[in-house]
Amino acid sequence: MRPLLIAGLAWQDYRNDGRLSACSVLALVAVIAPLLVLFGLKFGLVGSLTERLQRDPGVREIIPLGGGRFDAAFVAALGARPDVAFAIPRTRQIAATAELLLPASGRGVTVEMLPTAAGDPLLHGVPLPGDLQEVVLSFTAAEKLGAKAGDELQASIGRQQAGQVQWRQARLRVLAVLPLAAFERDALFAPLALLEAAEDYRDGRAVPALGWPGEAQADPAQRVYPAFRLYARGLADVEPLRRYFAERKVLVSTQAARIAQVQSLSRNLDLVFWIIAALAVSGAAAAIAAGAVAAVERKQRELAVLRLLGLGTAALLLFVVLQALYSGVLAAALAAVLYLLAEHGLNRLFMQVPGEYASHLLPLHYLVALLAVLLASAAAAALGGWRVARIDTCEGIRDV
């Protein structure tokens, strides 16, 4: 019961000194609120930039440069790595083109063909082609053709043999059209088998699946690919993958520099925030400690009476600390309200993309801020209130 009694006495005394209590609360708010706004800006801006990069698969793409020789087993091993989200072989770029025609409108377009499979980050939420004659169109290609999901297309694959240009056609069905943000070039996404068929035909080999004549097929196990499509699982995996390929003398292009800029910005803002926070908290702690010393001096007779009533040094120190905690709780609550108002204004003023924030804090951040304020208030009040140990009961007797 004694701790509850001390808490009640501390609260009543805190209320009686309403003006001084309000001043101590406002002094803490002047420190806490700007820190919340600063951290909210740091967390919101860097978080939004990071999420924007994470949502853009192109930032996580590893593009091999030059002509390589990769077999299916090598690419499959890449896809099995924990830091790789998607990997698939890619045929020669010069052979991975097709002339598309929408018979209903007579409109045509030349597109690049890209292999796809389950897990393709560009086709997230889009139906995947299941057989040789199902494709997904990019937005620009569909726009030029006037095509939509469900339309039938005619694909023409050309080659030059013995001085003659030859063409073969294939009927393709559009499963879906990608949004413009997913891919901005004219392209179709198809199973790897369709790209292999186009490459084989251009190399003079037969394609039995489409009825295209030619030379006998080579052993599929001996097939090599000049490139691949590969996406890292996360932003932090791009640089390790770049080093992995560099060690194997495979030249690749990545967005590692762009990712490093965001990470460097995050580190620099962290440093700035903690320097400012350390200076502000140090000043607030000194003010709380000075306030505790002044309170002990001002209430020396009242505290002496409490000692006379049987309260020891620890109980009197708890009395002083509790009043600092009351100020800390009220200041944290008021600072949170002020921050929420500032956050709303900043986000309305600077937000450019829906779902992103100029300033943002999680519930965990509010809890950590409250605990930090209470800890700093208690520690500072305890350091400043050590003078209660020098209060003598005779002061209380003279007062009585």
Secondary structure as UniProt FT lines:
FT   HELIX           2..16
FT   HELIX           18..55
FT   HELIX           57..60
FT   STRAND          61..64
FT   STRAND          70..71
FT   HELIX           72..79
FT   TURN            82..83
FT   STRAND          84..90
FT   TURN            93..95
FT   STRAND          97..102
FT   TURN            103..106
FT   STRAND          107..115
FT   TURN            118..119
FT   HELIX           121..123
FT   TURN            124..125
FT   TURN            132..133
FT   STRAND          134..137
FT   HELIX           139..145
FT   TURN            149..150
FT   STRAND          152..161
FT   TURN            162..163
FT   STRAND          164..177
FT   TURN            180..182
FT   STRAND          187..190
FT   HELIX           192..202
FT   TURN            203..204
FT   HELIX           208..210
FT   HELIX           220..222
FT   STRAND          224..225
FT   STRAND          227..232
FT   HELIX           235..237
FT   HELIX           238..247
FT   TURN            248..249
FT   STRAND          252..253
FT   HELIX           256..298
FT   HELIX           300..308
FT   TURN            309..310
FT   HELIX           313..350
FT   TURN            354..355
FT   HELIX           363..384
FT   HELIX           385..390
FT   HELIX           393..399
//
